[in-house]
Amino acid sequence: MKKSFILSALCVSLYYPAQTFVQAYQNRINQITQSNINNYLTEFAYLGVKTTGSANNNNTFTWLKNKYLTFGYTEAQISENVFTYNTTITKNLILTKTGTKYPNTFVIVCGHYDTIVGPGVNDNGSGTSVILEMARILKDVPTEYSIKFINFTGEEQGLRGSQNYVNTVVNTTNPKMDIKVIFNIDQVGGVAGEVNNTITCERDTNNNPATNNAASNAVTQELMTCVSLYSQLQTNLSYAYGSDYMPFQANGEVITGFYEFNESTKPHSSSDTYVNMDPVFVYNVTKAALGAVQHFATAEINGLSINDCPPEKMLQSLQIYPNPVSDLINIEMLNTNLKDFSFSITDLSGKLLIRSENSKKIDVSKLSSGIYFATMTVEDQKLTKKIVISK
Ligand SMILES: [Zn+2]
């Protein structure tokens, strides 16, 4: 098992790292189901008002833990971070998936599960459902970076759970916990009866400190690209505030987040219920989020080792760039050690203009501007893409 993991990680590390569509990520996104989302939301609703430290709050912690165990995670992968709020004990839940290449560097995916006044099906049963569905699908998916899925409590009392986690875990780990990015998902339920087709992506604009702002902007741009690659949603760029990423922000970490664009008026009231939100929006947000988490954590491309990536997988990973091109085409595929392939360019009538064997740089400077077909052949498999030559 360990051996194949190492080989698999190698397979990924050789993959061209640009942020382009990855079919293997999409295949996992296709495992998200609307009925799972609906079930998480209705079960969350049924757990009632989950005020920090209450019996319902504790029951929700247990419900979450049982969900992860049902998905196949082990007790050893689940930890709790306990603190006292108003003389009652309450617990953050942390699910850790260890990375294959950077086990000590973490992508944190978080959202609070506590609610106030109402059942909080949007705020934040929605984010909780997104996290559950992602954890279910990624259970057996190796990632280069470690992932921590964290369900925080105490958010509604002033980010108590996330602040406690930063104070008692992030900063007391020796050396200090190395965090690649914090991706917070809070209130992504949308509004019933409205067209919920846009997700707000949040970057750090806070100046205390400002040193982490540029990195947050960069990962938020990546997040927005993931939304467009893996969902039908449109993006709205905004700023981070008032949720569990802020204690991390203040600690100098790199943060990003999702928040609904059509903003519901129901949160923090007894009307924050299933019927007042849009479960289809949550489903669509989950697609975008799962694309982003796979991107941030560098999920494995196809579960195969470098020596047994079959030709069709090779072709799925084919990148031809730049496109449009003026003089030199670069070719990248999953397995950079691949020796036996051919590449040809034809015009629209099918006339062969260029043919090369086993070369990853193709000189097209002699072709005039126009549209052509590029065909890659690996063993008995072929893939043709359109290329544009522009002088
Ligand atoms: Zn919230």
Boltz pocket constraint, residues with backbone or C-beta under 6 A from the ligand:
constraints:
  - pocket:
      binder: B
      contacts: [[A, 112], [A, 123], [A, 124], [A, 155], [A, 186], [A, 187], [A, 242], [A, 243]]
      max_distance: 6.0
